[in-house]
Amino acid sequence: MVAPGELIDAVPLPMLLIGQDERIARINAPARAVFGDCEGRHYLIVIRQPEPASAIERALRGEAAGALSWRNSGAGRERHYQGKVTALSDGSVSFAFQDVSDVEHAADMRRDFVANVSHELRTPLTALMGFVETLRGAAKDDPAARDRFLGIMEREALRMNRLVGELLSLSRVEAEERVRPTARIEPQTLVLSALNTLRPMADAAGVSLETDFAKSLPAIRADFDQMTQVLHNLIENAVKYGGSGGRVQVSLRLLPHDAQLRGPAVSIAVRDFGEGIPAIHLPRLTERFYRVDSHRSREKGGTGLGLAIVKHILNRHRGRLKIESREGEGSSFQIILPAAD
């Protein structure tokens, strides 16, 4: 017959066995990582959360306990736990629990994502419905008003189309995030291709695109299309939101040793000389639908998803994004990618 202690040790979740004397009789390795070596101590000294402590007290008295959940607002973000207290036939009580904070956080993110998408789609749809009603009524016989309203409707429809396209792009990027790219690409070729595509847009905005490339750069392992999407996003943002500085500079550098990547890396930096971004916004720029200026972003066709897509693409490439900005001096978005073996 298997001893109770062996069964507890075999449980993958943190688990404690509390004896009739209210002291901890046995603790498995996952629970020891949480509470330390606490065998022989009174359970109230070790388990300080009121919900599991009350459930253990009831079980020791022979009352029903069962499943429970509680939150711990200690250091860092709030943690959410689920556990179960069971009275055993010999009068002792078992207590097993797990941290479900990540599951709860993912559920919150899904709810926020659905709410944000609904909001982003509802605004243009409401505008379209209003204009359709107006065109059928008061503006039916007014050619000037009809042309103006149709132009606005076209812009709103295009914005919805961009939003749906970026949602699909984000979904594809997330699906491929754990698959490392294998193609060897020259970073100069990648950057020049993006610049050649975007130069007409920059010229129309009165912004010059400048380059500053180091010599003898190593190749990188990358998905050409995805990295082109990253560069398009960063350069377009620099032209749209930092174009008041009149120029955007794209530089390429070799980093002989990057501490986080633990090896040589290639840096691609997109810098503008515009008004800059307030420091309070920098940590949240890669969040989905986060905008520094919602009204201005929508006017320029932004969906609030571009930098979130950039983040996921760089995760796939084992790269990272470093953002620096000072108000009145401009912003720099630096991509750091590992050099190819």
Secondary structure, DSSP 8 states (H G I E B T S, - for coil): ---HHHHHHH-SS-EEEE-TTSBEEEE-HHHHHHH-S-TTSBHHHH---HHHHHHHHHHHTT---EEEEEEE--SSS-EEEEEEEEE-TTS-EEEEEEE-HHHHHHHHHHHHHHHHHHHHHHHHHHHHHHHHHHHHTTTTT-HHHHHHHHHHHHHHHHHHHHHHHHHHHHHHHHHTTTS----EE-HHHHHHHHHHHHHHHHHHTT-EEEEEE-SS---EE--HHHHHHHHHHHHHHHHHHHGGGSEEEEEEEEEEEETTTTEEEEEEEEEE-SS---GGGGGGTTSTT--SSHHHHHHTT--S-HHHHHHHHHHHTT-EEEEEEETTTEEEEEEEEEB--
